[in-house]
């Protein structure tokens, strides 16, 4: 929850003066003090917003990465690195619930995730994409997915080009290309 930033201290301060204090000299003093306070609040707010994860760039983002135990390494794109940091933090707070796992995976990969339960202690995450994840990104996503999997539960993550190869309900196979399986700790 963020607190609202007041952008018109001067006008609000003058409006709050009682009729007995509405003398030109008092009003001028109040305007000067309120104007200075406005400048201080504007700078303080800009500093606060600049350090939020959403707005952090470069070294500021690297600090968040260190705190999340996710170093930048080969990632040069700040937006991609920010997604990894968010995924790492979300995975560390996750309790293994399916909707959270799907949402975190979708936020990481920026694709719609298809979840399939395969037996009691195994599931599959699958997505179709026009562009595959980079090798470094695949390793990072797999590491975060490992954190999401509850203890004793296995998973497989499948990335396929659109249209992905699938079995159909009848004899034979659907059209599509083969998919890649992301590495996991299994």
C-alpha contacts under 8 A as a table, 3 or more apart, distances in Angstrom:
res1	aa1	res2	aa2	distance
5	X	41	X	7.85
5	X	42	X	7.98
5	X	45	X	7.51
6	X	9	X	6.39
6	X	38	X	7.85
7	X	38	X	6.95
7	X	42	X	7.83
8	X	11	X	5.53
8	X	12	X	6.29
8	X	38	X	7.30
9	X	12	X	5.18
9	X	13	X	5.90
9	X	34	X	5.42
9	X	35	X	6.73
9	X	37	X	7.42
9	X	38	X	5.87
10	X	13	X	5.25
10	X	14	X	6.24
10	X	30	X	7.48
10	X	31	X	5.29
10	X	32	X	7.90
10	X	34	X	4.81
10	X	35	X	5.65
10	X	38	X	7.64
11	X	14	X	5.31
11	X	15	X	6.08
11	X	31	X	7.89
12	X	15	X	5.07
12	X	16	X	6.30
13	X	16	X	5.26
13	X	17	X	6.78
13	X	30	X	6.77
13	X	31	X	7.34
13	X	34	X	6.69
14	X	17	X	5.44
14	X	27	X	6.43
14	X	30	X	6.74
14	X	31	X	6.87
17	X	20	X	7.96
17	X	21	X	5.83
17	X	22	X	6.15
17	X	27	X	7.97
18	X	21	X	5.36
18	X	22	X	6.45
19	X	22	X	5.24
20	X	23	X	7.49
21	X	26	X	6.57
21	X	27	X	7.62
22	X	26	X	6.72
22	X	27	X	6.10
23	X	26	X	5.44
23	X	27	X	6.00
24	X	27	X	5.09
24	X	28	X	6.03
25	X	28	X	5.10
25	X	29	X	6.32
26	X	29	X	5.14
26	X	30	X	6.18
27	X	30	X	5.12
27	X	31	X	6.11
28	X	31	X	5.09
28	X	32	X	6.28
29	X	32	X	5.21
29	X	33	X	6.24
30	X	33	X	5.22
30	X	34	X	5.92
31	X	34	X	5.14
31	X	35	X	5.90
32	X	35	X	5.14
32	X	36	X	6.30
33	X	36	X	5.24
33	X	37	X	6.22
34	X	37	X	5.01
34	X	38	X	6.07
35	X	38	X	5.02
35	X	39	X	6.47
36	X	39	X	5.20
36	X	40	X	6.45
37	X	40	X	5.11
37	X	41	X	6.18
38	X	41	X	5.18
38	X	42	X	6.05
39	X	42	X	5.14
39	X	43	X	6.27
40	X	43	X	5.35
40	X	44	X	6.13
41	X	44	X	5.05
41	X	45	X	5.97
42	X	45	X	5.21
42	X	46	X	6.20
43	X	46	X	5.11
43	X	47	X	6.23
44	X	47	X	5.15
44	X	48	X	6.25
45	X	48	X	5.07
45	X	49	X	6.09
46	X	49	X	5.20
46	X	50	X	5.94
47	X	50	X	5.12
47	X	51	X	6.57
48	X	51	X	5.49
48	X	52	X	6.80
49	X	52	X	5.35
49	X	55	X	6.92
50	X	55	X	5.61
50	X	56	X	6.11
51	X	55	X	6.57
51	X	56	X	5.56
51	X	60	X	6.94
52	X	55	X	5.45
52	X	56	X	5.91
53	X	56	X	5.11
53	X	61	X	6.96
53	X	64	X	7.23
53	X	82	X	7.44
54	X	82	X	7.79
56	X	60	X	5.30
56	X	61	X	5.06
57	X	60	X	5.47
57	X	61	X	5.01
57	X	62	X	7.96
57	X	78	X	6.36
58	X	61	X	5.31
58	X	62	X	6.29
58	X	78	X	6.88
59	X	62	X	4.79
59	X	63	X	6.34
60	X	63	X	5.26
60	X	64	X	6.79
61	X	64	X	5.13
61	X	65	X	6.30
61	X	78	X	7.49
61	X	82	X	7.28
62	X	65	X	4.84
62	X	66	X	6.25
62	X	71	X	7.05
62	X	72	X	6.57
63	X	66	X	5.13
63	X	67	X	6.33
64	X	67	X	5.05
64	X	68	X	6.15
64	X	85	X	7.34
65	X	68	X	5.04
65	X	69	X	6.01
65	X	70	X	4.83
65	X	71	X	5.32
65	X	72	X	6.75
65	X	85	X	5.96
66	X	69	X	4.96
66	X	70	X	5.90
66	X	71	X	5.84
67	X	70	X	7.65
68	X	85	X	6.37
68	X	88	X	6.65
68	X	89	X	6.27
70	X	84	X	7.72
70	X	85	X	6.49
70	X	88	X	7.38
72	X	75	X	5.52
72	X	76	X	7.63
72	X	81	X	6.68
74	X	136	X	7.20
75	X	78	X	7.67
75	X	80	X	7.36
75	X	81	X	6.31
75	X	136	X	7.78
76	X	81	X	7.65
77	X	80	X	5.43
77	X	81	X	6.26
78	X	81	X	5.02
78	X	82	X	5.95
79	X	82	X	5.01
79	X	83	X	6.30
80	X	83	X	5.15
80	X	84	X	6.45
81	X	84	X	5.08
81	X	85	X	6.25
82	X	85	X	5.08
82	X	86	X	6.12
83	X	86	X	5.09
83	X	87	X	6.04
83	X	107	X	7.12
83	X	108	X	5.70
84	X	87	X	5.00
84	X	88	X	6.06
84	X	108	X	6.47
84	X	140	X	7.34
84	X	141	X	7.52
85	X	88	X	5.09
85	X	89	X	6.18
86	X	89	X	5.18
86	X	90	X	6.01
87	X	90	X	5.06
87	X	91	X	5.93
87	X	104	X	6.04
87	X	105	X	7.68
87	X	107	X	7.40
87	X	108	X	6.16
87	X	144	X	6.76
88	X	91	X	5.12
88	X	92	X	6.21
88	X	144	X	5.89
89	X	92	X	5.17
89	X	93	X	6.43
90	X	93	X	5.13
90	X	94	X	5.98
90	X	104	X	6.91
91	X	94	X	4.93
91	X	104	X	7.41
91	X	144	X	6.41
91	X	145	X	7.74
91	X	147	X	5.91
91	X	148	X	5.43
92	X	147	X	6.99
92	X	148	X	7.80
94	X	97	X	7.31
94	X	100	X	7.02
94	X	101	X	7.74
94	X	148	X	6.63
95	X	148	X	7.65
95	X	150	X	7.59
96	X	100	X	7.29
96	X	101	X	6.62
96	X	148	X	5.73
96	X	149	X	6.04
96	X	150	X	5.26
97	X	100	X	5.54
97	X	101	X	6.24
98	X	101	X	5.04
98	X	102	X	6.18
99	X	102	X	5.19
99	X	103	X	6.13
100	X	103	X	5.06
100	X	104	X	6.02
101	X	104	X	5.28
101	X	105	X	6.12
101	X	145	X	7.98
101	X	148	X	6.26
102	X	105	X	5.18
102	X	106	X	6.05
102	X	113	X	6.28
102	X	114	X	7.94
102	X	115	X	7.14
102	X	125	X	7.86
103	X	106	X	5.05
103	X	107	X	6.10
104	X	107	X	5.12
104	X	108	X	6.21
105	X	108	X	5.10
105	X	109	X	6.13
105	X	113	X	7.12
105	X	141	X	7.97
105	X	145	X	7.32
106	X	109	X	5.26
106	X	110	X	5.31
106	X	111	X	5.47
106	X	112	X	5.84
106	X	113	X	5.79
107	X	110	X	5.31
107	X	111	X	7.64
108	X	141	X	7.10
109	X	141	X	7.95
111	X	127	X	6.45
111	X	128	X	7.21
111	X	129	X	7.07
112	X	127	X	6.14
112	X	128	X	7.70
113	X	125	X	6.33
113	X	126	X	5.70
113	X	127	X	5.08
114	X	124	X	7.95
114	X	125	X	5.66
114	X	126	X	5.01
114	X	127	X	6.11
115	X	123	X	7.18
115	X	124	X	5.78
115	X	125	X	4.85
115	X	126	X	6.58
116	X	123	X	5.63
116	X	124	X	5.06
116	X	125	X	6.60
117	X	120	X	7.52
117	X	122	X	6.40
117	X	123	X	4.42
117	X	124	X	6.42
118	X	121	X	7.39
118	X	122	X	5.14
118	X	123	X	4.90
118	X	124	X	6.91
119	X	122	X	5.71
119	X	123	X	7.38
121	X	152	X	7.02
121	X	153	X	4.63
121	X	154	X	6.13
122	X	153	X	5.53
122	X	154	X	4.54
122	X	155	X	5.25
123	X	153	X	7.95
123	X	154	X	6.52
123	X	155	X	4.73
123	X	156	X	6.58
124	X	155	X	5.43
124	X	156	X	4.85
124	X	157	X	5.84
124	X	158	X	7.46
125	X	155	X	7.48
125	X	156	X	6.32
125	X	157	X	4.75
125	X	158	X	6.20
126	X	157	X	5.82
126	X	158	X	4.66
126	X	159	X	5.98
126	X	160	X	7.69
127	X	158	X	6.55
127	X	159	X	5.37
127	X	160	X	6.34
128	X	159	X	6.04
128	X	160	X	4.82
128	X	161	X	5.42
128	X	162	X	5.38
128	X	163	X	7.08
128	X	164	X	6.39
129	X	132	X	6.47
129	X	159	X	7.19
129	X	160	X	6.15
129	X	161	X	5.05
129	X	162	X	5.70
130	X	161	X	5.54
130	X	162	X	5.97
131	X	161	X	7.33
132	X	159	X	7.44
132	X	160	X	7.89
132	X	161	X	7.53
133	X	137	X	5.87
133	X	138	X	5.77
134	X	137	X	5.08
134	X	138	X	6.05
135	X	138	X	5.11
135	X	139	X	6.43
136	X	139	X	5.30
136	X	140	X	6.38
137	X	140	X	5.05
137	X	141	X	6.01
138	X	141	X	5.15
138	X	142	X	6.01
138	X	182	X	6.64
139	X	142	X	5.12
139	X	143	X	6.17
139	X	182	X	7.74
139	X	183	X	7.26
140	X	143	X	5.09
140	X	144	X	6.34
141	X	144	X	5.14
141	X	145	X	6.11
142	X	145	X	4.99
142	X	146	X	6.11
142	X	157	X	7.92
142	X	182	X	6.26
142	X	183	X	6.12
142	X	184	X	5.96
143	X	146	X	5.05
143	X	147	X	6.56
143	X	184	X	7.31
144	X	147	X	5.07
144	X	148	X	6.44
145	X	148	X	4.94
145	X	149	X	6.36
146	X	149	X	5.39
146	X	184	X	6.51
146	X	185	X	6.73
147	X	150	X	7.70
149	X	153	X	6.15
149	X	154	X	6.82
149	X	155	X	7.12
150	X	153	X	5.47
154	X	186	X	6.93
155	X	184	X	7.81
156	X	181	X	6.96
156	X	182	X	7.18
156	X	184	X	7.23
157	X	181	X	5.68
157	X	182	X	5.36
157	X	183	X	7.82
158	X	179	X	6.29
158	X	180	X	5.63
158	X	181	X	4.52
158	X	182	X	6.19
159	X	179	X	5.55
159	X	180	X	5.17
159	X	181	X	6.24
159	X	182	X	7.28
160	X	163	X	7.52
160	X	164	X	5.11
160	X	165	X	7.62
160	X	177	X	7.23
160	X	178	X	6.58
160	X	179	X	4.04
160	X	180	X	6.04
161	X	164	X	5.34
161	X	177	X	6.40
161	X	178	X	7.57
161	X	179	X	6.68
162	X	176	X	7.29
162	X	177	X	7.46
163	X	175	X	7.54
163	X	176	X	4.91
163	X	177	X	6.43
164	X	175	X	7.83
164	X	176	X	4.73
164	X	177	X	5.06
164	X	178	X	6.33
164	X	179	X	6.41
165	X	173	X	7.92
165	X	174	X	6.49
165	X	175	X	6.20
165	X	176	X	4.12
165	X	177	X	4.78
165	X	178	X	5.21
165	X	179	X	6.73
166	X	173	X	6.66
166	X	174	X	5.64
166	X	175	X	7.47
166	X	176	X	7.06
167	X	172	X	7.46
167	X	173	X	5.04
167	X	174	X	5.80
168	X	171	X	7.40
168	X	172	X	7.23
168	X	173	X	5.84
168	X	174	X	5.81
